[in-house]
Amino acid sequence: MRRSSRGKRNERDFRTAKAHLDKLRAACGAGDRDFDLVYFDGAGFSLIPCVPYAWQLRGETLEIPSVHSQRLNVLGFLNLNGSFESYVFEGPIDSEVLIKCFDDYCQRMKKPVLIVLDNAPVHTSAAFESRIESW
């Protein structure tokens, strides 16, 4: 099973943005570049399996062992050279947590960085967007 928002996107806008991102990646491949291109995203991990459905024979029951566990959330910055900066948290990620990660990351940057992120609600919150100019 694969989740996709493909049906919700504007295909023309998507292709335009993809072409622009391809140009930025090419510019970052140059040795004399004056900025870095960094991708940002988050993921969550726990010992509770997420299985939306499964096939099984009639009369048989498939079981996956499950253990209750705290969810770990990882936020990460990945540049084109493969350098990865991560932040690990127990519990939910809200605007305040995200802003603290960006504050820390931006303080340690050695040159300007263009950060690519998706439209997750926490990435488009008023609190987060109000800080973009300062970063």
QUIKAPE-V432588 format. One record per residue. N is the residue number from 0. SS is DSSP state (2 for helix, 1 for strand, 0 for the rest). OMEGA is omega in radians with two decimals (NA if undefined). BURIAL is I if it has 16 or more other C-alpha atoms within 10 Angstrom, else O. Layout:
BEGIN
((N	SS	OMEGA	BURIAL) (N	SS	OMEGA	BURIAL))
END
This chain:
BEGIN
((0	0	3.14	O) (1	0	3.07	O) (2	0	-3.12	O) (3	0	3.04	O) (4	0	-3.08	O) (5	2	-3.12	O) (6	2	-3.10	O) (7	2	-3.05	O) (8	0	3.02	O) (9	0	-3.01	O) (10	2	3.13	O) (11	2	3.10	O) (12	2	3.14	O) (13	2	-3.13	O) (14	2	3.09	O) (15	2	3.14	O) (16	2	3.13	O) (17	2	3.11	O) (18	2	3.11	O) (19	2	3.13	O) (20	2	3.08	O) (21	2	3.11	O) (22	2	3.12	O) (23	2	3.10	O) (24	2	3.11	O) (25	2	3.12	O) (26	2	3.13	I) (27	2	3.10	I) (28	2	3.13	O) (29	0	-3.11	O) (30	0	-3.08	O) (31	0	-3.10	O) (32	0	-3.13	O) (33	0	3.09	O) (34	1	3.05	O) (35	1	3.03	I) (36	1	-3.05	I) (37	1	3.06	I) (38	1	3.14	I) (39	1	3.04	I) (40	1	3.13	O) (41	1	3.09	I) (42	1	3.11	O) (43	1	-3.11	O) (44	1	3.02	O) (45	0	3.12	O) (46	0	3.11	O) (47	0	-3.08	O) (48	0	3.08	O) (49	0	-3.12	O) (50	0	-3.08	O) (51	0	3.08	O) (52	0	3.10	O) (53	0	3.07	O) (54	0	3.09	O) (55	0	3.10	O) (56	0	3.08	O) (57	0	3.11	O) (58	0	3.11	O) (59	0	3.08	O) (60	0	3.06	O) (61	0	3.12	O) (62	0	3.04	O) (63	0	3.14	O) (64	0	-3.13	O) (65	0	3.11	O) (66	0	3.09	O) (67	0	3.12	O) (68	0	3.03	O) (69	0	3.09	O) (70	0	3.03	O) (71	1	3.10	O) (72	1	3.14	I) (73	1	3.03	I) (74	1	-3.06	I) (75	1	3.07	I) (76	1	-3.10	I) (77	1	3.11	I) (78	1	-3.05	I) (79	0	3.09	O) (80	0	3.14	O) (81	0	3.09	O) (82	0	-3.04	O) (83	1	3.05	O) (84	1	-3.08	O) (85	1	3.09	O) (86	1	-3.07	O) (87	1	-3.11	O) (88	1	2.91	O) (89	1	3.12	O) (90	0	-3.02	O) (91	0	3.07	O) (92	0	3.09	O) (93	0	-3.10	O) (94	2	-3.11	I) (95	2	3.11	O) (96	2	-3.13	I) (97	2	3.14	I) (98	2	3.11	I) (99	2	3.10	O) (100	2	3.14	I) (101	2	3.08	I) (102	2	-3.11	O) (103	2	-3.12	O) (104	2	-3.10	I) (105	2	3.10	O) (106	2	-3.08	O) (107	0	3.13	O) (108	0	3.12	O) (109	0	3.07	O) (110	0	-3.12	O) (111	1	-3.10	O) (112	1	2.98	O) (113	1	-3.08	O) (114	1	3.12	O) (115	1	3.09	O) (116	0	-3.09	O) (117	0	-3.07	O) (118	0	3.08	O) (119	0	-3.10	O) (120	2	-3.13	O) (121	2	3.11	I) (122	2	-3.10	I) (123	0	3.13	O) (124	0	3.12	O) (125	2	-3.13	O) (126	2	-3.14	O) (127	2	-3.10	I) (128	2	3.12	O) (129	0	-3.11	O) (130	0	-3.03	O) (131	0	3.14	O) (132	0	-3.11	O) (133	0	3.11	O) (134	0	NA	O))
END
